[in-house]
Amino acid sequence: MTVIVTGASRGLGAAITQRLLKREVDVFGIARNIDGVPCDAASCDVSSYDSIKRVAKELKQSKREITGLINAAGIASMNLALTTTKSSTQKILQTNLAGTIYCCQHFAPLMIRKREGAIINFSTIAVAIGLKGESIYAASKAGVEGFSRSFAREVADFGLRVNCIAPGPIDTDLLNGVSAGQIKRIVAQQVIAVQHTKDDVCDLVELLLDPRSNSLSGQVFNVGGV
């Protein structure tokens, strides 16, 4: 039983990979740079449809039984919409939204063959609170939430579950350039007004992968609450 983790080389993707390996789960990592990824991995940019298609074909040929997909790859740019460049806008949308869709399109069929599996996509608290300075990032992740809700219905009859995790500020590279004051103001808007950790997210990932959560699909779980 193999779980695919995108963005496995850094941030939440790396933390999730480490946690699953610690639990003796077979993990297949995907990242642009796979140096140091502690499991079988493929170098791949999730924003490239053809690259994801290639990896999916290789996994199918390997006969691995895929039971999970965690789309943790993502990028952000703390900037006002009016001053965000065209190239930056396109890169954020292509990586976060299109990349998630491409992975689901190509990896979900590998789980459908077994008629069981869990897909976890990543959103952000910025969607729920309308975070100033993150409108492009929030737009990409709002798309992920909408896609996940509909996709959950499309694959439910095949035994697949699809959920979203929407963390608040977690100490990863995505917070580079975000001041302590900004983080404090975001955390203050959460129901549980503390800055959560990678471990908190990993705990939720484990729950959503577990068959005991088979009644949960099409949901968005805001870490910290909104």
Secondary structure, DSSP 8 states (H G I E B T S, - for coil): -EEEEETTTSHHHHHHHHHHHHTT-EEEEEES--TT-SSEEEE--TT-HHHHHHHHHHHHHHT--EEEEEE---------GGG--HHHHHHHIIIIIIHHHHHHHHHHHHHHTTT-EEEEEE--HHHHHT-TT-HHHHHHHHHHHHHHHHHHHHHGGGTEEEEEEE-SS-SSGGGTT--HHHHHHHHHTSSS-S---HHHHHHHHHHHHSGGGTT--S-EEETT--
